[in-house]
Amino acid sequence: MDYRKIICVFFVAMVVSTGTVATVTKNPDFYSLHSISGFFRFSYDNNIKMPNNIHSMGLLGVNYFADITPTIYGGLGGYGAIRGTQGGLFTVGVGGGVHHELIPHWWGDVGLFVGGGGGRASLVGGGLMVRPNVGIAYAFPWARLGVHYSYVTFPSGEIHSQQVGVDLDIPTEFYYLSPRDSHVGRSLFNLDDIHLPIGKFINFQRNDFAILLQAYLQRPGTKDIDGSVQDGTIKLVGAEFDHYFTDNTFWWLKTSGAFSGIPNGYMDVLGGLGYHYSLGSFGAFIPQLGVGAGGGGAVDTGGGFLVNPLIGLECSLTKQFALRVSTGYLWSPHGQMNAVPMTAQLLYHLDIATEQTKASHLLADHYDIQGWRIQFLNQTYFHPQRTISATTSTIQLIGIQIDQLFSPLFFMSYQGMGAYSGFHAGGYATGMLGPGIQSKEFLHHRLQFFSEVLVGAGGGGGLSISGGSLIEPMVGVRYAFSPYIGLQASLSQMKALQDDLNTPALNVGLTVRFDTLNYRGAV
């Protein structure tokens, strides 16, 4: 079976369906705030059977799904090992399914996830992971809690297991504007230009997005998965998203990957709760507590489960930017990883418009339009250099990129990719970010050229990337089928900064465009 065809068909079905949720407002001076419901799904697959008498694995999943229709949903996410001996096994990809309320409060669900990544190439082959599931859940007013049966398989590897697990779905509502590149960055001072349903009023939900640099100061004498001492400082780059659900309390999700200090391949994904305690003009005190998954780069995290308490100080730089520095402890209960993380974050405030039933007084404030583009990508490395073999056969990766448009011509990109096909490619993954520029749309607003330079970290799959630092310049073109849906193709050069990897790459994918209305503070 050609699993690449499955991926392509799934992309088309999900993205094209998503593009039908709203129509574009024709009046250029008038904006409508649209909404789309969805949910975050946190899942756990227990007792995944491993080959060769290896201890069974527990797999944690974090996905976001949009309700394309009341029955059909689709979205993106990933999975990471948190129990067993496979710490560092991660996959990233897309998923979707159908769900329906069978009887009051009880929902049936059938879904499918397709992704790439892995942890140890001998077990995951090329890295492709396919996970169908069927389950049932009970709906509370605030969430759905259920059980499922799933089948986790790496078709070109040795992991093929069926098991029972649990799901927690947290409903969400996302509000957006119809996408128009010409309006990205436009400032608004009159909220009467925003059309809302009768009885609804505009409000703003606080969010923060951060780019971060980290150093993990490991305990002296820390040993790696082979029992050798590997206790150097791990240097990482990553990103964090904070969402405030009260004035001061927020949940957070952070991912980071190593670019120096150890053999390439270490990454972690952590999330939890935090509190913003104002210190007045001095800034704010930020305690956080998180858990998650991590491993790779020969770092011994046991099954992959990590605990991460943090304390931080935050100070404002401008109305839109803030600086946060934090430290704490990173602990693997079943592995050798015990480190003190030192983190510096540049935060960008993303207070996004929502609807509410009570009127609010937001008349003398500053608002602007933020553009976004989500891309579902297939990436091909044409002749990647390896450390353990003379072969330079192609590698295929699947991934997701989010573009944040600050103006009609300038944007920032955040990308995660995982290998799903190629000689011993399983376990190879990258996390990249960087600036880009794009031309104005032409040919009836359908064609657009762009260029960007991404930097970040990667590892696994036996590629020649030493500590893990990567740079990827690229040029490409996009074609818009509609204001929401498009296709992109680009050529890039993936180069390791500390080793021999230097390969051309082809990137092809589908894009989803939308805008948000953001609060920027008092005039």
N, C-alpha and C positions, 0 to 999 in steps of 0.2 A: 504494500500500500504506500502511495506517495503522500507522506504527511505534509509536504509543502503545499500540496493542493488543498488539503484540509485547512491549513492556516490561511491561504488566500481566500477561499470561499467564506471562511468565518469572518475575516476582516471586512469583506464586501458586505455581507449580510448585516453585520453589526453597525458599521459606520453609516451605510446608506440609510438604514432604518432610523438611526439617530438623527440624521439630517432632516427628517420629515416632521420634527416636533414643533416647528414654528415657521412662520412666513416672515419675509423681510418687510419692514415698514417702508412705505413708498415716500412719505413726506420726509425730506432730508433734514428738517429742523425739528422733528418730532421723534421721540423714543418710546418704545414700549418695553416694560420690564416683564420678561417671560420667566416661567419657572418650569423645572423638571424635577420630579421626585426620584429618589434613589435610595441606596442604603450601603453602609459599610458592612462587610461580612468578615467576621473573625472566626476561623475554623481551626479545628485540631483533628488530624488523622492519627489515631493511636495504633501502635503495634504494627507498623509497616514491616513486613517480613523482608529480611535481607539474605543474600546468598552466602554460601561458604561459612555457615554457622556464625555469621556476624550478628551482634546484638541488634534487636529490632529497633526501628527508628520512629520517633514522633515528629510530625510535620505540622508547623504552624502556618496558617494562611491568612493574609490580609489583602482584601480586595475591595474596590469600589465599583458598584454597579448602578447604572442609570436605568430607570424604568422606561424603555422605549415605547411600550404599550402597557396597559394594566397587567398583562400576562407575560410579556417578553422583556428580558433585561439583558444588558451587556455592559462590559467594562474592562478594567485592567487591574493587575495586582501581581502578587508573587507568593512564594512559599519558602520557608526555611526550616532546617532541622533544629530541634531543641531537646531531643532525647535520643540516647543511644551512643554511637561512636562516630557519627557523621557530621560533627560540628563544622560549619562552613559550607554545607550543601544549600544552595539557593537557586531558585528559578524565578524568572520574570516573564510575563506574557499577558494574554487576554483571555477573558472568560465570558460566559453568558449562559442563558437558560430560560426556562419557563417556570412560573410558579402561579398558584391559584388557591383561593380559599375554598377548601373542600366542604367544610361545615363551619359554623361560627367559631372563630379564633384558631382553627386548625388549617395550616397551609401545606400543600404538597409542592415539591420542588424537584426539577430535573435539570442538571447543569453540566457544563463542559469547560475545562481549562486546558489551554495549549500554550506551552512556554518553553524556554530554553535556559540552560545553566547547568547546575549540578555541583558536585564537589570533588569527587574522585573519579577520574576518567575511566578507570578500569571497571567501575560499577555502572556509570551512566552513559557509556558509549559516546555518541556524538553530542549528547546533552538534551535531546528533545524529550520533554515530559508531557504526557497526555493524562488527564485526570477527569473521567466522567464520574458523576455522582447522582444519587437520588436520595431524597430525605423528606422528613415531615417536621413541622415546627408549630409551636403554640405562640400566638400573637398576644403580647401584653400591650398596654397603651404606649409604652416607650420603646419596645424592642420585640423581636421574635427569637425564641430559644428553641433549638431543635436538635435532632439526631440525623445522621446520614450514613449511607453505605457508599463507599467510594472505591475506585480501582485506580491505583497509581502505577503507571508504567513508563519506563524509559525504553522505547522500542528497540534501540540499538545497543542497549546495555543489559545489565543483569537484574535490575530491580523491577519486579512485577508482583504486585501485592494487592489483595482486597481486604478491606478492614472497615470498622465502624468508627465514627467520630461524632463530634458535636459542632454546632454552629451557633453564633450569636450575630443577629442582624440588627443594626442600628439605623432606623429610617432617617433620611435627610431630605432637605428641599434646597435646590440650587437655583439662584436667580441670575439671569443674564440678559444682555441686549443683543439685538441682531447685529451681526458683524459687518463693519464698514471700515476698511483700512484708513480711509480719508479722515475719519473722526477719532482715530486712536490718539490719545494725548490731549484731546479737546477739553477745555475747562468749562464747567457749567456753574452758574450762580443762581439759577432759577429752577427749582425742582418742578415747576408747573410744566416744564418741557417733557417730563416723564409721565407716560400714561399708565394708570393703575386701574385694576378692577374696582367697581363700586364697593365702598365699604372698606377698602384697603388703603394703608398709608405706608410711606417709605420709612425704613430704618436702616441702620448700618451695623453689620456684624464684624467684630474685631478679629483679625487674623494677622499673624506675623510670618514672614518667610525669611530664612537666613541662609547665607553661604558661610561655611565654617572651615577653620583649620584646627586640627587637634594634634596633641602629642600624648601617647599612652606611655607613662613611665612605669615599666614593668618591675616587679619585685626581683631583686638580685637572686640569681640562681634559678630563675624560671626555666623550665624545660619544655621542649617542643614535643610534637606527637611521636617522635622517634627516641625520646629520652635524652637528647642532647641539650646543653644549655643554650637558650636563645632568649636573652634578657635585655636586649637593646631597646631603645626608645622607638616606638612605632609612630610614624608620622602619617597623618590621614587628611583627606579633604572630603567634604560632604555638604549636606544640606539638611535643614530642619523646617518643619511647618508646625505652627502653633495655632490652635483654634480655641477662642474664648467662648465658653458656654455660660459663664456669668461675667460680671464686671471684672473679676480678678482671677478666676479659676479657668484653666485651659488644659486641653489634652494636646499632646505633642507626638510627632513622628519624625525620626531622624535616621538617615542612612549615611554611611561613610565608608571609604575604602583607603587602604594603605598605599602610599606612593614611595615610601622610603623606610629603611630601618630593619626590614626583615625580607625574606624571600617573598615575591609577589603573591597576591591572592587573598590576603585577609580583607574581610569586610564585615560590617554588622548593620543590623536594622533594629532600632530600639524605639520604644514609645511608652507613654505613661501620662501622668498628671503633673501639673505644675501650678504655682500660685504666684501672682504678681503683687508684691507688697510694696506700696509706694513709700519712698523716703523723701518726698517733697522735691525740692530743687536738687537734691543729691542724686536722684535717680530712683532705682527700685531694687529690692532684694528678691531674688527668684529661687526658691527651693523647688526641686523636681525629683520625682521618683519614677524610674523606668525599668522595664524588662524587655527582653527581646532575644534575638538569635545572632550568632556571630561565629566566625572561624575562617579557616583557610590560611595560606602562607605558613603552614606547619605550626601555627599557633594552637596549643592544646586547650580547646574549650569544651572537651568531653562531647556531650551530645549537642552542644551549641547554645544551651540556655544561658543567658546573661542577666545579671541584676545590676542596676546603675542608679544609685542615689547621687544627687548633684545639688550644689548651692552656687548661685551666681549673682553678679551685680550688673545692672543694666543702666546705661545713661543715654539720653537723647542727643543726637547729633543735629538733626533737622526735624521738621514736621513728619517726614517720611522715613527717616533712617535713625537707627539706634545701634549702639555697640553693647554687646554682652560678653562678659568673661566669666567662666565657671570652672569649677573643679569638683572632685568627689571621689567616687570609687567605682571601679568596674570589676565585677566578680563573676567567675564561672564556678558554680557550686560543684560541678563534676569534672573540672579540668584544672589545668595549671594556671590559667589566666587570672592574674590578680594585678591590677594596674591602677595608677592614679591618673585620670584623664585631665589634661589642661586644654581648655577650649576657648577660642576667640571667634565670635560670631558677628557678622554685619547683618542687622535685621532691617527688613523692608516692610513697612506697615501696609497691610492689605485689608482695609475696612470696606467690605463689599456690601452693596445695597441688598436689602431683603424687604419683604412685606410684613406688615403687622396690622392688627385691627384697631390700634389706638393711634391717634394723631400725635406727632412729635414736632418739636420746634427746631427746624433745621433750615432757617431762611437766610442767615448771614454767613454761611459757610462756603467752603471751596470744595468742588467735586470735579472729577475728571473721568474720562473713559479709558479703560485699560483693555488692550487686546490680548487674546490668548489663542494658541494653536496647539492642539494635541496631535501627535503623529504616531502612527503604528507602522513600524519600520521592519524591513528585512535588509540585512547588511551582509555583503559578501567580501571576505578577504581573499584576494586572488592568489597570492603566493606568500603566506605568512612564514617567517623564519621561526624555527623551533630549536630548543636546547637539547632535546633528546633524540632527534631524528633528522636525517638529511632531507626528508620529504617536505615540500612546500605546497601540498595540495590545498585546495580552497576550503574555507570554513564559512558556514552560514550562521548568522545570528538573528535573533528576534528581539525586538525591544520597543521602548516607548520614549518619546521625546516631547517635552513641554516647552513651548516657546512663549515668552512673556514679552509682548510688544509695548515698548515705551513710547514709540512714535511711529508714523507710517513707514519710516525707513530703518529704525534701529530696534533690535530685540536681543534678549538673553535666552539661551537654550540650556535645558537640563535633561540629560539623557541617561538611560540605563539599558544595557544590552546583555544578552546571554546566548551562548552558542547552542545550536540544536543539531548541527550536522558537520561532520568533518573528522579527519583522522585523529582519534584520541582528543577531540576538542571539548568533550564534556567537562564542565567545571570552569570553563573560561567565561569571564564576565567583565564588563567595563562600566564605570560610572564617569560621565563627562559633563562639563559645563563650560559655557563661554559666550562671547558676544557675536552678533551677526548683523549684517546689513542686507536690505532688500530693495529692489527697484519699485517704482510705482507700477500698479497694475496697468496692462495695456491689452490690446486685442479684445475689445469689449469687456474689459475688466476681468479677463480670464487667465492671462499669462503674467508671470512674475519671475525675475531672476533673483538669486540670493547668494550670499557667501558668508561663511562663519568660520571661526577658529575655536575648537573645543580643546580643553585640557582636563586631565583627570587621572584616574587610576584604573588599573586592570590587573588580572592575574588568572592563573590556572591554565589547563590545557597544554602545558609544556611549551608555551610560546616564549621567545627570547625577549623578555621585558624587564629582567633584573628586579629592581625594587618595586616596579609597578607604575611608574610615572609615564604618561602618554600625552601626545599632542596630535590633533587631527584637523588640519585645514581642509576646507571643502568649498566647492562651487556647485550650484544646481539651479533647477528650474521647477516652478510649481504651475499646475494648471487647475483652475477652479471649475468644477462641474456646476456648482451653485455657490451662493455666498457662504454656505456652511461646509460643503464637502469638496475636497480636491485630491489631486495626486501630485506627488513630488518625486523627483529623481535627482541624485547628486553623485559626483565623483569626489573622493577624498583620499588623503594619504595618511595612514595610521602609522605613527612612528614612536618607538620607545625612546625616551630621553637618556636612558642609561644602558641600552643594549642594542641588539641587532635588528629587532623587528622594524621593518620599513616596507610596508606593503600598500599598493593601491587598493581602494575599496569602492564598491558600488552600493548606494543606499536607495531603496525604492520603498515608497509607502503611501498610505492614505492619510489625509489630514482632516481634522474637524476644527473649524474656526468659530469663535464666539467672543463677545465683549462683556465686560462687567463695568458697573458704575461704582467708583470708589470715592470714599470720603478722604479729604486731604487737610481738614482742620479749618479753624476760623479764618475769615478773611482779614 
